[in-house]
Amino acid sequence: MAHEVGESLPNYPIPNPTALEPPAEWAELRRGCPVAPVRLPSGDRAVVLTRYADVRQVLSDPRFTRQLNAPDAARISDSESGGVFNNEMAVVLPDSGTAHQRWRQQVGRWFTVKRLNALRPAIEAMADRLVDEMAAGEQPADLKAALGFPLPVWVICDLLGVPDTDRDRFAHWSDTLLNLTRYTEAEIGAAQAEFVAYLGEHVAAKRAEPRDDLLSALIAGGELSDAQLVATGQALLVAGHETTANMIGKMVGMLLADRTRWERLVADPSLVRPAVEEVLRFDANPGLGMPRYIPEDTEVAGETVPAGTTVMCSMGAANRDETAFERASEMDLARRPNPHLAFGAGSHSCLGQALARTELQVVLEVLVRRLPGLELAIAPEELRRVEGLVVGGLRDVPVRW
């Protein structure tokens, strides 16, 4: 299934007309071809799901695995190391069953509402500080570089107990692991080796001198090997930095693209929480989606998906499904309920989603309070995508205030 040739297939991810607009093909596929064959950046064949019910079903079904290193699984990118989907994290961490649930429970204790509420004032103070620095500088400023990038790095560094002075190194490592096209095989291999070596030294230091941080707590639990601790640190850093940094930029871009949205938030800050959920649902530039591998014939949307198929779940397309959301193509800042799939579904849903929500809410609260006159410094259609990035994003978000 992975290496069929001679077949003319549309490329996936499907390109957006602009950075904030969804591809027209999403709606076409939802209507007419819910299980659509596509060509991945590697050249391998996969199928993509675009309907809400199908994406939710597959992400919640344990038969659809994350075994993307299976011999007949499609390679996502053309690098042999496979980037973030087929490296140390994918191989070392338990993928399913009791071991996976146990790992999630141990790590998840650091993402409880109680712990995040305790962390929230510090996140707010850091966001205020970053806004101070941006406001003291020249206009226009790049909001992603000034706020979107440094805030999540600071939070993850704090969580893992690593010095935030190393944040530039983390940025390079996570970008290398999450970019499908920018780096050579040698660069990806070197970055992975550096990252693993760094975290290996960090784990050893935590064993010698534990502190009040996630890795120290996991070491004290005694259930994870050093390799699993390194892979956990790597997974959290990549997931917690790159995805949230890009989402902060996209969130502000979406809200300022139609300034009546921003003005509504300034007039009624109680809308911040539902607005965060709506930008997560409305995100037309979410990147690759969630890949799954099926080792047995399975039915999806009334069709048989053969064993050995790699299935791409497009949460962005699913979140615009009119059968699941009223007026799905409109942004409604007060939308409730909002059961979007931005964080996935089932036993592999995003472990850090409560942290991501906290960061997005805090950023929006601080910006609405501090910079009510915030506006894009360019036309929305001039915003530029980050090319090749698994999670999708904007290259920069130029703003004035």
LOKOLZA-131733 format. One line per 5 residues: their letters; for each residue x, y, z of C-alpha. Coordinates in steps of 0.001 Angstrom, whole numbers, plus 524288, in hexadecimal, padded with zeros to 5 digits. Layout:
LOKOLZA-131733
a	X:Y:Z | ...
//
This chain:
LOKOLZA-131733
mahev	80000:80000:80000 | 80B0B:80935:8036D | 81320:80887:7F71D | 809A8:80786:7EBA4 | 80E6A:80EC5:7DFA4
geslp	808BC:81311:7D2BD | 7FC2F:817D8:7D902 | 7F874:8261E:7D736 | 7F3FF:82AF5:7E47D | 7F1DE:83867:7EA8D
nypip	7FCBA:83CD7:7F390 | 7FA70:83D89:8022C | 7FA34:84676:809E0 | 7F0F6:84D88:80099 | 7F5F8:85B81:7FEB6
nptal	7EDFA:866E7:80414 | 7EA63:87239:7FAF1 | 7EF58:87BAB:8057E | 7F4F9:8797C:8130F | 7E7C2:87B01:819DA
eppae	7DE6B:87524:80FCF | 7DB27:86699:80EC4 | 7DD6F:85F16:80226 | 7D0D6:85DD7:7FA31 | 7D42D:84F61:7F8D5
waelr	7D0B9:84CEC:8072D | 7C24A:84F53:804A1 | 7C2CA:847EE:7F7B6 | 7C8D9:83BF6:7FE2F | 7BF54:83C52:80991
rgcpv	7B411:83C2E:7FFD6 | 7B906:832AA:7F5C6 | 7C508:82B00:7FA17 | 7C5DB:82910:808D2 | 7D10E:81F24:807A5
apvrl	7D9CC:82591:7FD83 | 7E6B7:82014:7F878 | 7F1CF:82A14:7F8EC | 80078:82B38:7F6EB | 80899:82F08:802E1
psgdr	814D6:837B2:80274 | 81CF5:82B22:80228 | 81620:826C8:7F5A7 | 80F54:81BA8:7FCCC | 800A8:8192D:7FBC8
avvlt	7F71C:81B20:80707 | 7E8B4:81E3F:808A9 | 7E336:82A97:80EE2 | 7D6C1:82BE9:816F0 | 7CFA1:838FA:81706
ryadv	7C27B:83669:81DAF | 7C0BB:8391E:82C2C | 7BA7A:82BF8:82F7F | 7C4E2:82433:82822 | 7D06E:82BA0:82DFA
rqvls	7CAD8:82A3C:83BA5 | 7C845:81BB6:8396F | 7D607:818C4:834B0 | 7DCEB:820C4:83F2C | 7D4DD:819C9:849A6
dprft	7D69E:80C03:843F8 | 7E263:804B4:849C4 | 7E371:7FC7E:83D5D | 7E8A5:80897:83681 | 7F650:808FD:83C37
rqlna	801BD:8124D:83C4D | 80ACA:807A3:83705 | 81002:81013:82C1C | 81C91:80836:82C18 | 81568:7FBF7:82754
pdaar	81BD6:7F68F:81AE5 | 8102A:7F9DD:81247 | 80C96:806D5:818D8 | 80DB5:812F5:8107B | 8192B:81BC7:8136A
isdse	81460:8296F:81657 | 8207E:83074:81181 | 82B6D:82BEC:808A8 | 835A6:82BC7:81370 | 838D2:81E1C:81828
sggvf	8381F:822AF:82640 | 829FB:826B6:823F4 | 82AD8:832D6:82C84 | 821DF:833BA:8382B | 8193A:8284D:83406
nnema	823A8:81DD2:83395 | 82E94:820ED:83CEB | 83294:81EB5:84AF4 | 82560:82347:8503D | 81D5C:81A48:8479A
vvlpd	825BD:80E59:84A4A | 828E2:80F95:858D3 | 81C35:81468:85EDA | 81154:80A63:860F3 | 807C6:80B98:855AE
sgtah	7FBC2:804A3:85ACD | 7F572:7FCAE:8657B | 7F7FA:7FD77:873FE | 805F7:80251:872B3 | 80190:80DE0:86A6F
qrwrq	7F691:8114E:873CF | 7FFEA:81079:87F54 | 80993:81990:8788A | 7FE9F:82338:87594 | 7FA17:822E3:883BA
qvgrw	807BC:825A2:888F2 | 80A56:830E0:87FA0 | 7FC4B:835B2:88047 | 7FD6E:8389A:88ED1 | 80538:8449B:88ACB
ftvkr	7FA1E:84998:8825A | 7EF15:84986:88C47 | 7E60D:8553A:88D9A | 7EB42:8578A:89B55 | 7F982:857D1:8970E
lnalr	7F696:86047:88B32 | 7EEAE:869DD:89351 | 7FA88:86B08:89C32 | 8034F:86D60:8905D | 7FA0D:8771C:889C6
paiea	7FE9B:88379:89115 | 80CBC:880AD:88D26 | 808A5:87EB2:87EEA | 80115:88B79:87F79 | 80CB2:892B6:88554
madrl	8158C:88D80:87A91 | 80BA2:89152:8700A | 80AB9:89F09:875DA | 8198A:8A01D:875D5 | 81A67:89BE2:8679A
vdema	80FBB:8A593:863C5 | 81746:8B046:86B24 | 82361:8AD26:8631C | 81BC7:8ACFA:85655 | 8148E:8B9AD:85981
ageqp	82179:8C071:85CA4 | 826D6:8BCFE:84F3E | 82415:8C166:84165 | 8176B:8BFB3:839FD | 813A3:8B76E:832EF
adlka	8185E:8AC09:83B27 | 817AD:89D6E:838A5 | 80E68:89857:8430F | 81290:88A4C:840C7 | 820E1:88D4D:84368
algfp	81E0B:89695:84EAA | 813CC:88E92:855ED | 80F57:8824F:84ED5 | 81CBA:87BF2:84E75 | 82313:87F66:85B98
lpvwv	8175C:87D14:8648E | 81525:86E72:8620E | 823C7:86BE8:8627B | 8248C:87282:86FC5 | 81904:86A5F:874B8
icdll	81E97:85D63:86FFD | 82C20:860B9:87531 | 825DF:8639E:88253 | 81E44:856CE:881E5 | 82A12:84E77:87E81
gvpdt	8334A:855EA:88757 | 83C8E:859CF:87C5E | 842A0:8675B:87B00 | 83ADC:86FFD:871C4 | 847DC:87573:86D24
drdrf	84841:8693B:86492 | 83B94:86CCC:85DBB | 84201:86FD9:850A7 | 847BC:86225:85062 | 83A6C:85C61:85369
ahwsd	83464:86463:8487E | 83E06:85ED1:83EB2 | 83C1D:850DA:8435E | 82D44:85170:8433B | 82CFB:8580D:835ED
tllnl	835E0:84D6F:8307F | 82D46:842AA:835DE | 820A7:848FA:8310F | 824BA:84E0A:823AC | 82248:844C4:81851
tryte	829F7:84BC7:80DCF | 833D2:855A0:812F5 | 83ED3:84CF5:817FC | 847BF:842A7:81238 | 848DB:834E2:8178F
aeiga	855EF:83867:81DC6 | 85062:8448E:8245D | 844C0:83D07:829DE | 84D9B:83239:82F03 | 856F8:83C0C:83530
aqaef	84BF0:84396:83BBD | 845DC:8372C:84140 | 85302:832A4:84679 | 855BA:83FE2:84CDE | 8481E:8406C:852CE
vaylg	84905:8329E:85864 | 856AB:8352C:85DBD | 85257:841F1:8641C | 84678:83BCF:86A80 | 84E7C:82FF1:86EAC
ehvaa	857A8:838F8:87625 | 84BEB:8403D:87BA2 | 8459C:8339B:8809C | 8527B:82FA1:886EB | 85348:83CE3:88DB1
kraep	84548:83B4C:892BA | 8487E:82DC6:8981B | 853F7:833A8:89F71 | 84CAF:83FBC:8A41A | 83DBC:83EE5:8A301
rddll	835BB:84B6D:8A2BC | 8274B:84ED4:8A226 | 8254E:84BC4:893BB | 81F2E:84171:88B1E | 82B71:839A1:887F6
salia	82F81:83906:89656 | 821DD:83407:899BF | 82259:829A3:88F18 | 82FD1:82549:893BC | 82AA7:82435:8A1A8
ggels	81F80:81BAF:89C8F | 829C0:811CE:89864 | 821E3:80BFA:88D29 | 8285B:81242:88143 | 835AD:80EE7:87BA4
daqlv	83F4F:819AD:8785C | 83BF6:817F2:869E7 | 82D7E:819B1:86D03 | 8304A:825B4:87555 | 83817:82BAB:86A1F
atgqa	82D49:82872:8606D | 82319:82E55:869A0 | 82AE1:83AEE:86AC7 | 82C9D:83B56:85C17 | 81E23:838E1:85975
llvag	819B1:84374:862F4 | 8236F:84D59:85E05 | 82005:84B5B:84FB6 | 81158:84A8F:8520F | 810F4:85555:85C3C
hetta	8197B:85F2C:8554C | 8173B:85E98:846B8 | 808A1:85C0B:8469E | 8051A:8667E:850A1 | 80E7F:8709F:84AFC
nmigk	80845:86EF7:83DA5 | 7FA78:86ED6:84329 | 7FCB8:87BC6:84A43 | 800A5:881FC:83D4F | 7F549:87BFC:835E8
mvgml	7EB97:87FB0:840A4 | 7EF59:88E0B:84042 | 7EFB9:88DD4:83158 | 7E1EE:88835:830A5 | 7DC50:891A3:83AA4
ladrt	7E26C:89D95:83435 | 7DF3A:8994B:82640 | 7D15B:89E0D:828BF | 7D331:8A8D7:832AB | 7C519:8A842:83766
rwerl	7C924:89B8F:83E1E | 7D3E6:8A278:8459C | 7CB17:8ADD3:8492B | 7C0EE:8A458:84E6B | 7CB31:89E34:85768
vadps	7CFEB:8AB7C:85C17 | 7C1D4:8AF1A:85F3B | 7BF1E:8A214:865F1 | 7CB51:89B10:86B36 | 7C292:8903F:870C9
lvrpa	7C269:88AFC:862CB | 7D0E9:8878A:86376 | 7CEC2:87943:86737 | 7C4A0:875E4:85CCD | 7CC7F:87DFC:85305
veevl	7D880:8757E:85579 | 7D066:8693E:852CD | 7CAFA:86F5B:84668 | 7D847:8730F:840DC | 7DCC7:8651F:84384
rfdan	7D0F6:86012:83BEE | 7D208:86A47:83128 | 7E095:86851:82E82 | 7E1BF:8664A:81FCC | 7F076:8644B:82067
pglgm	7F220:85916:82A0B | 7FCDE:851FD:822B6 | 7FD0A:84384:8203D | 7F2A8:83E64:82988 | 7F3EB:83175:830C5
pryip	7F997:825A9:829A5 | 7F4F1:817F9:82D4F | 7F8A7:80A68:82852 | 7EED5:7FF4B:8276D | 7F42D:7F14D:827EE
edtev	7E714:7EADB:82462 | 7DC08:7ED42:81ACD | 7D2AA:7F716:82106 | 7C66D:7FE43:81CD0 | 7C605:80D1E:81CAB
agetv	7BAFB:81532:816AB | 7B536:808CF:810C7 | 7C1F0:8056F:809C4 | 7CBCB:7FACD:80CD1 | 7D90F:80073:8102D
pagtt	7E2CB:7F57F:80D40 | 7ECF1:7F0A5:81700 | 7F9C0:7F7FE:815B3 | 7F364:8050F:8127D | 7F873:811B5:81867
vmcsm	7ECE7:81A8F:81B80 | 7EE63:8294A:81CBD | 7E40B:82F3F:82596 | 7E1BF:83D65:8218B | 7DCBD:843E3:82DD8
gaanr	7DC5C:85109:826D4 | 7D2DC:84BAE:81CAF | 7CAF4:8445B:82701 | 7C99F:850C4:82F1A | 7C2F2:8576D:82381
detaf	7B906:84C79:82182 | 7AB58:85276:8208A | 7A54C:845E9:825DE | 7ACA5:847E3:832AD | 7ACAC:856C4:833FB
erase	7A1E8:8604F:8309E | 7A6FD:86AF0:82766 | 7B3F9:863B9:82777 | 7BA34:86D24:81DBE | 7B7B0:878D5:826BA
mdlar	7BFB1:87C9A:83294 | 7B6B5:87DF3:83E5A | 7BE4F:882C3:84A39 | 7B34B:87EBE:85359 | 7B173:87107:84D8F
rpnph	7AD14:86749:857E5 | 7AE14:85BC6:85834 | 7BA2E:85A75:84FC5 | 7BE84:84C29:84F05 | 7C98B:84ED6:8454C
lafga	7D43A:844F2:8427F | 7DFEC:84E32:842C9 | 7E5F2:84616:84DC6 | 7E20A:838FD:847FB | 7D927:82F30:84EAF
gshsc	7D9E4:82259:855FC | 7E548:81CC2:85DA9 | 7EF5E:82467:855C4 | 7E90A:831CD:856CE | 7F2B6:83CA7:859CD
lgqal	7F807:83AC7:86779 | 7FB75:84920:868FA | 7EEA9:84ED2:8640F | 7EB3F:854F9:87139 | 7F88D:85BB0:87149
artel	7F6EE:8604E:86332 | 7E96A:865B3:8665D | 7EEE1:86CBD:87246 | 7F9B8:8731B:86A4A | 7F088:87735:85F50
qvvle	7E69F:87CD5:868F2 | 7F117:88449:87073 | 7F715:889EE:86400 | 7E9C5:88E7D:85F4C | 7E5EE:8942D:86C8F
vlvrr	7F2C0:89BC0:86D7F | 7F22B:8A0D9:85F6A | 7E3F4:8A52F:86087 | 7E6F7:8AC1A:86D5B | 7F3F9:8B214:8697C
lpgle	7F2A2:8B4C2:85AD7 | 7E43A:8B728:85799 | 7E855:8BE76:84B46 | 7EFDF:8B2C7:845E2 | 7EEA0:8B0E9:83722
laiap	7F570:8A9C2:82C1C | 7FFE2:8B1D6:8255D | 7FD40:8AADD:8186F | 7F124:8A5E3:81161 | 7ECBD:89883:81693
eelrr	7EEF7:8922C:80948 | 7FD3B:89677:809F5 | 7FFEA:88E2A:8160E | 80995:8838B:8124A | 80940:8753E:8160A
veglv	814C1:86DD2:81B8F | 81770:8640E:810C9 | 81966:855A7:813DA | 81627:85635:8224C | 80E7D:84A96:8279A
vgglr	80648:8532F:8309A | 803A8:85EA1:8276E | 8066D:86CC2:82AB7 | 808E1:87AB4:82648 | 816B3:87F4F:82369
dvpvr	81419:88C27:82A58 | 808AC:89443:82F4D | 80BD1:8A2C1:82D09 | 80397:8AB4A:83605 | 801C6:8B97D:83A19
w	7FAE2:8BF0A:845EC
//
